[in-house]
Amino acid sequence: MFGFLELFGPSRPQKRLDAALREAGVHPRLVPGAVKLTAIRQMEEKERQGGADEAACARAAALLAYLMHGREIFEGDNGAAAAAEAEDRIAGAVAAGDGPDARLILLALHAGIVAQEVVEAWGLEID
């Protein structure tokens, strides 16, 4: 669908997000392009000054990696502290029902990239 965009290569924010995904243990090609573009747009809306900078991309990538792999694989790639932080973020998003993390979780659910164990553990569903 966005094949013509590949003629020019990925944008700088997409390169940052791809690098952050690799760092978090997810190959960037496992994340649909539409998910990446939407996540970047959400980061840019939230952070008008910095946009999708390295820190914002790392936070988004960590949450996506947890959602995609579940605790065991994520913890093996990123450590127990990172897994606990991701779980705290999910708990906060579920409790709040809105916010950047909740929107990223909803985006991943719609894309069908959330591991079934994560869906069941957190009772995630699309309303």
N, C-alpha and C positions, 0 to 999 in steps of 0.2 A: 504494500500500500504506500509506504513512504520510500520506495526504492530510489526515486530520484534524489532524495536527500543524501544517499550514500555516495553520490557523485562527488560531493564536496567533503566527505568525511564527517565524523561526528563533531558536534560543537564542543567547545571548551568545557562547559558544564557536564556534558555527557561523558567526556573523557575522564573528568574528575569522579563522576559517579561510577563509571566502569572500573576505575582504579580502586575506589573504595569497596566496591562489591568484591573484587578479587581479594583485597585485603581481609574482608570479612569471611571469605571462604566460598563465595558464589561466583561461578563463571558468568560474566556479563551476558553471554548469549542465552542463558537460562531465564533471563528476565526480559519479557516482551518489550519491544521498543516503545509501545504506547504507555506502558507502566513507567518506564524511565522518563519519558517526556513529561508525563503528568506529575511525577514526583519532583522533577526539576522545576516545573511551573509552580508547584505548591511551595517549594523552597524559596523561589524567587518572590512569590507573593508575601511570604512570611518575613523574609529578610530583604527588604527593599535595598538596603545599603550593600551588603555583601553578596546577595543572591545565593546561588548554589556554590558556595565556597567549599573548601576541603572539609572543614568541620561539619557543615550541614550535610554534605554528601556522606561523610563517615557515619553520622547518626542515622541517616535514612538507610544506608547500606546495612548497618548492623541490625536494624529492626527487620528489614526485608530478609536478611540471612537467617535470623531466628525463625521468622514466620515460615520460610521455605524449608528449613532443615529440622526444626524442632530442637529441643534442649540438648540432647545427647551429642549430636553432630556439631551444633553451634558451640557448645562448651568445649568440645575437643579441638575446634579450630581457634576459638577466641578466649577460652578460659572461663572459670567459674564466675569471676566478677562481672565479666561482660554479659554472661547469661543471666545473672541476677538483675543486672541493670535493664536488659531487654524485657525481662519479666515484669519488672517494676513499671516500665513504660507501657506495656500491654495492660497491666492492671489499672494504671492511671487512665489510659485511654478508654477502657471498658467502663470504668466508673464515671468518667466525665461525659462520655458519649459524643464528644466533639473535640476538635483540636487537631494539630498537625499529625500526631501519632495515630489518632482514630481515623483520620482521612487516609493515611498511608495503609493502615490495616484494611480498611474498606476497599481501597484500590486493589490490594493484593487478593482479597476475597473475590472481588468481581473478576479478576484476571485468572482465578483458579490456580494460584501458585502457592497457596498456604497448605502446609503439610496437614494431613488429616489429624494427626496427634495433637497439633496445636489447636485446631478447630475444636476438637473434643475437650481438651484440657481447659480452654478458656471459654467454652460455650459461644464461640463466634458464629454469627449468622448475619445474613443480609436481610434487612427489613424491607 
